[in-house]
């Protein structure tokens, strides 16, 4: 297939692009290569497939509607995966406007292009952060997401609502995937795996918020990519099956879906740190701190819906995933 992937120089986007190319798809990659974190890492991710004849790379911002329109017009992709976004819960407290520009204006441009060029299926990244103040775990797609705790979460919630409008008005099949704490090789430097590993190796203290009581549904990158690909291919499902079964949207007839995609296991943050210590054969120095504004206490994905409808289950155990990540880290950062 001809698939357009935004955020193709990003953590998840680059891993997805690599897998799509390996199975023989033609991929049009879009990324603005911004300076939110190390641009060299982004360049090195893309180097893995930049010379592949089935890959076409464009350094544009999805908030630039005219440039985006030109790429869609040139390639007329069958499927679109939107992973481009300003990420990070904590950064959204410092620079909320960047989230409005990329995650809301940019996503609106993606929707418009998908409508204009009759894309078969739009798959886009949402996040477990949309569950916000919800305290019932595991998080189910039927739970309320009306009380986000950060601008980042609010921007992703808006994506889900905007997608429903386009699915309803223009019969555009859309699927939002609520990712749960993705980790693995080639990850973002602002996320805990690289931050913690760097500090442990250099014998510096790591800050652990909520006094280490956080629980997360850590999901390995290979499992996430497998789930995305299953979703990309799921357009064969009839629109009737795509109708939402959540209580507040039971009357919707739009080809619109929302799925959790996680490991379906509650993992204590301290157990995760312990797995890093074991893989590095080195103890961490920990500075326990109170809960930070915008943080969700516990996250765990209820995966019944995704497992049933798309026959998907994450298989990578945390110890193995952390070991693979550490192996990559030691090799990449020498």
N, C-alpha and C positions, 0 to 999 in steps of 0.2 A: 504493500500500500504506500501511498504518498501521505506522510504524516508531518505536520508542522508542530514543533516543540518549542515553546518559549521558555526562557531560563535554561537554555541548553548548555551553558557554561557553569551552571550551578551544581550543587551537590546531587540532588535527585535527578535533575534534568540531564546531566552528563551521563549518569549511570543508565538512565532510560534510553538515551540516544544510542549508547554503545550496544545495548541489547537489541534495539530495533534494527540497527545496521547489521548486526550479526545474524539476524533471522531473515535479512534480505529486503527490508523496507527501505524506501527512499525517505530521507529525513531533511526537512528544512529547519535549521536551528536559528533561533533569535535570542540574543542576549545583549544587554547594554554594557556589560563589563564595568559596572559602577565600582566605586571605591569603598563600599561599605565594609569590605574586608579585603585581604591580600589578593590583588589582581593577578599576581604570578600564579597562584594556585588555580585560578580560573583558566588562565592560558594553558597551564599544564594539563588540566582536565581535557580541554578541547584538542590538544595535541594528539591524544590517543586515537582520534578518528578524523581529524581535520582533512587529511589527504584521501579519505575514502571517497570514491567517485560518486557514491550515492548520498553524500552529505553536502549541504549548502549552508554556509554560515553568514549571518547578517548581524552586524553590530548596531542595532537600533533599539530604541526604547518603546515599549508597547503603548506609552502615553502619547507617542508621536503617530497620530492617526494616518497621516498621508503616507509616511514611510511604510507603515504596517499594511496599508491598503495596496501598495505597490507589490509587496512580497506575495500577498494573497492572490493578486491578479496574475502575477507571473507563474505561480505554481498551481493554483487552484487545488489545495490539498483536500483529501477525502476526510481525514481526521485531524483534530487539533487537540493538543495537550497543553494547557496553560499552567506552567509552573513558575513563570516570572512573577516576582512579588518582592516588595520590601519586607524582609523577614525580621523576626526577633521581637519578643514581647517587651523586653526592657528598653530597647532602643525606641520603641513606639511611645514611651513616656517622654523621651527627649526630643524627638523629631516627628511629631504626628502628621505633619503636612506631607512628608515623603510617602506615607502610607496611603493618604488620600489620592495622591498623584498616580502612584504605581498600581495599587491594589484596587482602586475604585475607578478612576478615569481610564487607566490602562485596561482593566477588565471590561469596561463598557466598550472600548474600541475592539477588543477581541470578539465580543458578542456581535457587534455590528458587522464585522468582517465575516464571521461565521454565517450570519443571516444573508448578507449580500452575495456571498459566493457559495451558498447552498452546501455547507459542510455537513457531512453525514452524521458526525458525532463530536461534541465538545466534551472533553474530560478536563477537569480543573482541580487545582489543589485548594482544599479547605484545611481546617485544622481542629484538633481536639480542644484548642483554646476557646472555641465558640461555646462550649458547655459552661464556661465562666463560673458563676456562683452555684451551679448545680452540685449538690452534695451526694446524690444517689449514684453509687457505682456498682457494677460497671456502667459506663455511659452508653445509653442506647440512642439510636437515631430518633426514637420517639420522645426523648426527653426534651424539656424546654431549653432553648438556646437564646432566650430573650434578655439575659442579663450578663453580657460579656464584661470582662474586667480590664480590658486593654483596648487601645485603638486598633492594634493588630487584629485582635479577635473580632472586633466590630466590623473591620473592613472585610474579613473573610465571611462573616455572617451576611454582609451586604451582597457579596458575590453569590451566595446561595439564593438569595431573594431575587437578584437581578436575573440569574439564570432561569429561575422559574417563570419570570415574566416572558422571557424570550421563548422558552419552551411552550408556554401557553399561547402566546400571540402568533408565533411564527412556526410552530411545530418543529422547533430545533431541538433534537435530542441532546440533553446535557446530563452529565454525571459529576457530582462533587464528591471528592474523597477527603474525609477528615483524617489526616495523618496523625499518628501518635508517636512522638519522640523518636524520630528516625536517627540512626547512628550507623557508623561504618566507615570504611576507607573513603578518602577524598571528601570528608565532611567539612563543615564550616568551622573556621577557627574561633568564632564567637560562641560555639556550643560547648557543652561541658566535656565531651570526650577529649578534644584537643586541649582545652584550657586546663583540665585536670591532669592529663598526661604530661604536658609541658611543665607544670608546677611540681608534680611528683618527681620527675627526672632531675629537675634543678633544685630539689629539696626546698622549694618555696611553699608557703602556706596556701591552701585552697579555701575559698569562702564557700561555706555550705549553708544555705538559707533554711528557714523554718526549723533550725536546730537539727537538721538531718532527717526530719520526719516525712519528707516528701515521698510519695509513691508514684512511679511512672510506668507506662506500658512501653518499654524500650523495644523498638522494632528495627530489625537489621535491614540495611539498604537493599539487599538482594530480594528479600521478601516483599518490600514495598514495590520494587520494579515489577516483580511477577504479578502483583495485584493490579498495578496500573495497566499492564499489557492485557490482562484478562478483561479489564474494564473497557479498554480501547476496542477490543474485539466483540464486545457484548451488544453491539447495535443490532445483531441478528435477533435479539429478544424483541418480541412484539411490544408495541406501545402500551398494550393493555397491561403487560407485566411491569412496565416502567412506571405505572401510576403509583403515587405515594400511598403507603398504607398507614401513615402517621395520622393520629386523630384529628389534628387541625387542618389536614390537607386531604382528607378522605374523598372529597368531592372533585379533586383535581383530576383532569384527564390529560394533563400535559406529559410529554415524554421526558420526565425529569426525575432524577434519582439522587439520593444522598446515601453514602456508605461510610461507616467507620472502617479504617484499615490500620490494624495494630497487631500486637503479638498475643493479645487476649490473656495476658498474665500480669498480675500486679507484682512489681519489683521495687523493693525499697531502695532509695537512693544510696544508702550506706552499703547495701549488698552490691550495687553496681560499682561503687568506689572500691569495694573489696575485690571485685573481679579484675579491675584495673591494676590494683596492687599486686595481685597474684600473677597477672600476665607480665608485669614489669619487674616482678620480684623485688619490690621496693615499697615501703610504707609511706602513706600520705600524712602530711601535717595538716590538720583540719582546724579551721576557725569557724565555729558555729555562730550563726547570726539569725536574727528574727526573720519572719516572713517578709518578702519584698512586695511592694504594691504591684498589682497586676498578675501576681503568681496564682496559679490554681493549685490547691493543696494536693489532691490525688487525681490521677487520670488512669483509667483502664477501659479498654474498648470492649463493648459487647459486639462480638463478631458473628452472631448467629445469622443475621441478614445477608452479609457478604458471603459467608461460608455456604449458605443454602442456595442463594441465587447465582453466584459466580464460581462456586466450587473452589474456594480459596481458603488456605490456612497457612499462617506463618509457621515455619519449621525450625528457624535458627535459634538455638538456646543462647542465653545471654553470655555464658562463659565462652562459647565458641565464637560468637559475634565479637566480643571484646578482644579475644585472642587474635582474630583476623585484623581487627582495627589496629591493635598495637603493632602487629607485624608490619602493616602498611606504614604506620607512623614512623617507626624506627628506620625503615628503608627510605621513605620520602624525605624526612627531615635529617637524615644521616646522624 
